[in-house]
Amino acid sequence: MTADPMPLVEQVAVLGAAVWTEERLSGLEAAWSADEPDPEVAVHLDTNGRHHRWHAERFRDCLPDSPALDAAGHVRAPSPGWEAVLDDRHERDGTAARLVVLERVLGRTVAGYEALARRLTSVADGATLRAIDHVLADQRAELDSTRALLARYRDASTDALADDLERRLGG
């Protein structure tokens, strides 16, 4: 049993933020892949954008359907910083900036989903835990391949962007 189980209201808020994040990543990666000049990065973005759409559907299915909880009303950005980071402005910033955004966001989502899984119980939250396991497998693989691609583009400007994103995602 979990030492500090997550109350249902908190779980709805966290899952709602996960749905928002996965939907936003799906849309961004689909848009980015359409005009990405590096073919390997374009395939990476397109493939993983589809995965994020599936992740959003899985997490949405885990939201309780009680009218008292208004689960749909909890589908929103985890914070204003996340909303700002995952806006469309990176579409014009090019390959390196897109990969930095993905690296930082994926690192945070992996950590967040791992933390969520630690607070759920296998009996009460089994379906959500299974969804998290599937999503984490995809997210970890995407994070590894994003880092490998980013290694080809990394320079002082990408490091500065990474630092800025890290600050903004923390808020």
C-alpha positions as YAML, in Angstrom:
chain: A
units: angstrom
residues:
- id: 1
  name: MET
  ca: [0.00, 0.00, 0.00]
- id: 2
  name: THR
  ca: [1.09, 3.55, -0.70]
- id: 3
  name: ALA
  ca: [2.35, 5.48, 2.32]
- id: 4
  name: ASP
  ca: [0.58, 8.66, 1.24]
- id: 5
  name: PRO
  ca: [-2.32, 7.78, -1.07]
- id: 6
  name: MET
  ca: [-3.53, 10.58, -3.30]
- id: 7
  name: PRO
  ca: [-7.01, 11.95, -2.57]
- id: 8
  name: LEU
  ca: [-9.40, 11.60, -5.52]
- id: 9
  name: VAL
  ca: [-9.81, 15.34, -5.98]
- id: 10
  name: GLU
  ca: [-6.03, 15.76, -6.27]
- id: 11
  name: GLN
  ca: [-5.82, 12.78, -8.62]
- id: 12
  name: VAL
  ca: [-8.41, 14.37, -10.91]
- id: 13
  name: ALA
  ca: [-6.39, 17.59, -11.04]
- id: 14
  name: VAL
  ca: [-3.14, 15.74, -11.82]
- id: 15
  name: LEU
  ca: [-4.77, 13.54, -14.48]
- id: 16
  name: GLY
  ca: [-6.47, 16.59, -15.99]
- id: 17
  name: ALA
  ca: [-3.09, 18.30, -16.28]
- id: 18
  name: ALA
  ca: [-1.68, 15.14, -17.88]
- id: 19
  name: VAL
  ca: [-4.49, 15.11, -20.45]
- id: 20
  name: TRP
  ca: [-3.82, 18.78, -21.26]
- id: 21
  name: THR
  ca: [-0.07, 18.22, -21.56]
- id: 22
  name: GLU
  ca: [-0.41, 15.14, -23.77]
- id: 23
  name: GLU
  ca: [-2.97, 16.85, -26.02]
- id: 24
  name: ARG
  ca: [-0.73, 19.90, -26.35]
- id: 25
  name: LEU
  ca: [2.34, 17.76, -27.13]
- id: 26
  name: SER
  ca: [0.38, 15.82, -29.73]
- id: 27
  name: GLY
  ca: [-0.71, 18.98, -31.51]
- id: 28
  name: LEU
  ca: [2.70, 20.62, -31.37]
- id: 29
  name: GLU
  ca: [4.62, 17.59, -32.57]
- id: 30
  name: ALA
  ca: [2.18, 17.06, -35.45]
- id: 31
  name: ALA
  ca: [2.55, 20.69, -36.51]
- id: 32
  name: TRP
  ca: [6.31, 20.68, -36.09]
- id: 33
  name: SER
  ca: [6.74, 17.47, -38.10]
- id: 34
  name: ALA
  ca: [4.96, 18.98, -41.11]
- id: 35
  name: ASP
  ca: [7.68, 21.56, -41.76]
- id: 36
  name: GLU
  ca: [10.72, 19.97, -40.12]
- id: 37
  name: PRO
  ca: [13.71, 20.02, -42.51]
- id: 38
  name: ASP
  ca: [15.59, 17.15, -40.82]
- id: 39
  name: PRO
  ca: [13.85, 13.94, -42.00]
- id: 40
  name: GLU
  ca: [14.90, 11.95, -38.94]
- id: 41
  name: VAL
  ca: [13.52, 14.60, -36.59]
- id: 42
  name: ALA
  ca: [10.33, 14.88, -38.68]
- id: 43
  name: VAL
  ca: [9.65, 11.15, -38.29]
- id: 44
  name: HIS
  ca: [10.48, 11.36, -34.58]
- id: 45
  name: LEU
  ca: [8.01, 14.22, -34.09]
- id: 46
  name: ASP
  ca: [5.24, 12.63, -36.15]
- id: 47
  name: THR
  ca: [5.52, 9.24, -34.48]
- id: 48
  name: ASN
  ca: [5.65, 10.61, -30.96]
- id: 49
  name: GLY
  ca: [2.89, 13.13, -31.63]
- id: 50
  name: ARG
  ca: [0.62, 10.17, -32.35]
- id: 51
  name: HIS
  ca: [1.75, 8.52, -29.13]
- id: 52
  name: HIS
  ca: [0.84, 11.64, -27.16]
- id: 53
  name: ARG
  ca: [-2.66, 11.62, -28.67]
- id: 54
  name: TRP
  ca: [-3.06, 8.03, -27.44]
- id: 55
  name: HIS
  ca: [-1.66, 8.99, -24.01]
- id: 56
  name: ALA
  ca: [-4.21, 11.79, -23.71]
- id: 57
  name: GLU
  ca: [-7.01, 9.36, -24.53]
- id: 58
  name: ARG
  ca: [-5.73, 6.85, -21.96]
- id: 59
  name: PHE
  ca: [-5.52, 9.48, -19.23]
- id: 60
  name: ARG
  ca: [-8.90, 10.96, -20.17]
- id: 61
  name: ASP
  ca: [-10.40, 7.47, -19.76]
- id: 62
  name: CYS
  ca: [-8.98, 7.38, -16.22]
- id: 63
  name: LEU
  ca: [-10.77, 10.56, -15.16]
- id: 64
  name: PRO
  ca: [-13.74, 9.80, -12.91]
- id: 65
  name: ASP
  ca: [-17.13, 10.45, -14.44]
- id: 66
  name: SER
  ca: [-18.75, 11.80, -11.28]
- id: 67
  name: PRO
  ca: [-20.59, 15.08, -11.92]
- id: 68
  name: ALA
  ca: [-19.53, 16.17, -8.45]
- id: 69
  name: LEU
  ca: [-15.86, 16.23, -9.54]
- id: 70
  name: ASP
  ca: [-16.26, 17.97, -12.92]
- id: 71
  name: ALA
  ca: [-13.27, 16.07, -14.32]
- id: 72
  name: ALA
  ca: [-13.49, 17.83, -17.69]
- id: 73
  name: GLY
  ca: [-13.07, 21.15, -15.90]
- id: 74
  name: HIS
  ca: [-9.72, 19.94, -14.59]
- id: 75
  name: VAL
  ca: [-8.22, 19.47, -18.06]
- id: 76
  name: ARG
  ca: [-5.90, 22.46, -18.00]
- id: 77
  name: ALA
  ca: [-2.24, 23.38, -17.93]
- id: 78
  name: PRO
  ca: [-0.35, 22.33, -14.81]
- id: 79
  name: SER
  ca: [0.69, 25.98, -14.38]
- id: 80
  name: PRO
  ca: [0.89, 29.21, -16.39]
- id: 81
  name: GLY
  ca: [4.55, 28.39, -17.04]
- id: 82
  name: TRP
  ca: [3.60, 25.14, -18.77]
- id: 83
  name: GLU
  ca: [1.02, 26.95, -20.86]
- id: 84
  name: ALA
  ca: [3.61, 29.49, -21.96]
- id: 85
  name: VAL
  ca: [6.23, 26.85, -22.77]
- id: 86
  name: LEU
  ca: [3.84, 24.74, -24.80]
- id: 87
  name: ASP
  ca: [2.42, 27.56, -26.87]
- id: 88
  name: ASP
  ca: [2.98, 27.66, -30.62]
- id: 89
  name: ARG
  ca: [5.86, 30.12, -30.63]
- id: 90
  name: HIS
  ca: [8.50, 27.37, -30.82]
- id: 91
  name: GLU
  ca: [7.10, 26.45, -34.23]
- id: 92
  name: ARG
  ca: [9.17, 29.22, -35.76]
- id: 93
  name: ASP
  ca: [12.27, 28.63, -33.65]
- id: 94
  name: GLY
  ca: [13.59, 25.64, -35.61]
- id: 95
  name: THR
  ca: [14.76, 22.14, -34.92]
- id: 96
  name: ALA
  ca: [17.07, 22.80, -31.99]
- id: 97
  name: ALA
  ca: [14.51, 24.81, -30.02]
- id: 98
  name: ARG
  ca: [11.81, 22.22, -30.62]
- id: 99
  name: LEU
  ca: [14.06, 19.43, -29.38]
- id: 100
  name: VAL
  ca: [15.02, 21.44, -26.29]
- id: 101
  name: VAL
  ca: [11.34, 22.05, -25.51]
- id: 102
  name: LEU
  ca: [10.63, 18.33, -25.84]
- id: 103
  name: GLU
  ca: [13.63, 17.33, -23.74]
- id: 104
  name: ARG
  ca: [12.63, 19.62, -20.88]
- id: 105
  name: VAL
  ca: [8.92, 18.86, -21.00]
- id: 106
  name: LEU
  ca: [9.42, 15.10, -21.34]
- id: 107
  name: GLY
  ca: [11.86, 15.08, -18.43]
- id: 108
  name: ARG
  ca: [9.25, 16.80, -16.29]
- id: 109
  name: THR
  ca: [6.39, 14.57, -17.44]
- id: 110
  name: VAL
  ca: [8.36, 11.38, -16.77]
- id: 111
  name: ALA
  ca: [9.19, 12.59, -13.26]
- id: 112
  name: GLY
  ca: [5.59, 13.68, -12.68]
- id: 113
  name: TYR
  ca: [4.08, 10.41, -13.89]
- id: 114
  name: GLU
  ca: [6.53, 8.42, -11.75]
- id: 115
  name: ALA
  ca: [5.55, 10.52, -8.71]
- id: 116
  name: LEU
  ca: [1.86, 10.00, -9.49]
- id: 117
  name: ALA
  ca: [2.32, 6.23, -9.75]
- id: 118
  name: ARG
  ca: [3.98, 6.14, -6.33]
- id: 119
  name: ARG
  ca: [0.89, 7.74, -4.77]
- id: 120
  name: LEU
  ca: [-1.71, 5.43, -6.32]
- id: 121
  name: THR
  ca: [-2.87, 2.11, -4.95]
- id: 122
  name: SER
  ca: [-3.00, -1.04, -7.05]
- id: 123
  name: VAL
  ca: [-6.52, -1.95, -5.92]
- id: 124
  name: ALA
  ca: [-8.28, 1.40, -6.22]
- id: 125
  name: ASP
  ca: [-6.20, 2.82, -9.07]
- id: 126
  name: GLY
  ca: [-5.22, -0.24, -11.11]
- id: 127
  name: ALA
  ca: [-6.43, 1.08, -14.47]
- id: 128
  name: THR
  ca: [-4.64, 4.38, -13.96]
- id: 129
  name: LEU
  ca: [-1.44, 2.60, -12.94]
- id: 130
  name: ARG
  ca: [-1.57, 0.47, -16.11]
- id: 131
  name: ALA
  ca: [-2.08, 3.58, -18.22]
- id: 132
  name: ILE
  ca: [0.86, 5.29, -16.50]
- id: 133
  name: ASP
  ca: [3.08, 2.24, -17.09]
- id: 134
  name: HIS
  ca: [2.30, 2.31, -20.83]
- id: 135
  name: VAL
  ca: [2.74, 6.06, -21.08]
- id: 136
  name: LEU
  ca: [6.01, 6.00, -19.13]
- id: 137
  name: ALA
  ca: [7.47, 3.36, -21.45]
- id: 138
  name: ASP
  ca: [6.72, 5.61, -24.44]
- id: 139
  name: GLN
  ca: [7.86, 8.79, -22.69]
- id: 140
  name: ARG
  ca: [11.19, 7.32, -21.58]
- id: 141
  name: ALA
  ca: [11.89, 6.05, -25.10]
- id: 142
  name: GLU
  ca: [10.96, 9.42, -26.60]
- id: 143
  name: LEU
  ca: [13.11, 11.25, -24.07]
- id: 144
  name: ASP
  ca: [16.12, 9.06, -24.91]
- id: 145
  name: SER
  ca: [15.70, 9.53, -28.66]
- id: 146
  name: THR
  ca: [15.06, 13.28, -28.24]
- id: 147
  name: ARG
  ca: [18.30, 13.60, -26.30]
- id: 148
  name: ALA
  ca: [20.18, 11.68, -28.99]
- id: 149
  name: LEU
  ca: [18.80, 13.96, -31.71]
- id: 150
  name: LEU
  ca: [19.42, 17.08, -29.65]
- id: 151
  name: ALA
  ca: [23.09, 16.13, -29.21]
- id: 152
  name: ARG
  ca: [23.56, 16.97, -32.92]
- id: 153
  name: TYR
  ca: [22.16, 20.50, -32.41]
- id: 154
  name: ARG
  ca: [23.28, 21.42, -28.88]
- id: 155
  name: ASP
  ca: [25.18, 24.70, -28.49]
- id: 156
  name: ALA
  ca: [25.24, 27.72, -26.19]
- id: 157
  name: SER
  ca: [21.85, 28.94, -27.43]
- id: 158
  name: THR
  ca: [20.15, 25.61, -26.75]
- id: 159
  name: ASP
  ca: [21.70, 25.51, -23.28]
- id: 160
  name: ALA
  ca: [20.36, 29.00, -22.55]
- id: 161
  name: LEU
  ca: [16.90, 28.02, -23.81]
- id: 162
  name: ALA
  ca: [16.98, 24.87, -21.67]
- id: 163
  name: ASP
  ca: [17.77, 26.96, -18.58]
- id: 164
  name: ASP
  ca: [14.94, 29.38, -19.38]
- id: 165
  name: LEU
  ca: [12.46, 26.55, -19.95]
- id: 166
  name: GLU
  ca: [13.46, 24.86, -16.72]
- id: 167
  name: ARG
  ca: [12.75, 28.08, -14.82]
- id: 168
  name: ARG
  ca: [9.38, 28.55, -16.52]
- id: 169
  name: LEU
  ca: [8.24, 24.96, -16.06]
- id: 170
  name: GLY
  ca: [8.94, 25.15, -12.37]
- id: 171
  name: GLY
  ca: [6.33, 27.90, -11.92]
...
